[in-house]
Amino acid sequence: MHLESSSVKSLRAEPAPATHSQPALRDYVAKAVRRYLHDLGECDSHELYDIVLREIEKPLLNEVMRHYDGNQSRAAATLGINRATLRKKLRQYGI
């Protein structure tokens, strides 16, 4: 996968300024899960774990691949997974 560097730079999120405290990723996830469960109401969801993983994994892979300009070896190393596993997941998500 090769991404053009000009489009990659424009898609990268700028880090928060050091003077502004930013919530941890876990806080965003907790808020989203609370909202999902609230919206679910009394209905049961038997696949919440799988739903959350699918919702998080694709943007995680997208952002790491963008960060490393499509370099699968560096992305896999950062993610702590084997490059073959990364390739499988990229195919699975159509990335």
C-alpha positions, 0 to 999 in steps of 0.5 A: 500500500502506498500513500501519497505523502502530500495527502498523508501530511494533510490527514495527520492529526496535530498533537495537542499543545503541551499546555492543554490536557487531553483525555486518554484514549480510554476515556474516549472509549469509555464514553463511547461504550457508555453512550452505546449502552445507553442507546441500547437501553433494555435490548441485549447485545451479545457481541459488544466485545467484537463490535468494539474491537471492529470499531477501534481496529480499523481506524487504528490500522488506518492511522498507523499506516498513514503515520508510516506512509504505508510502510507495513514493516514499521507499522507492524513493529509499532503495533506489536504484531507480525507483518503477515498478521497486519497484511491479513487485517489490512485485507480484512478491512479493505485498507 
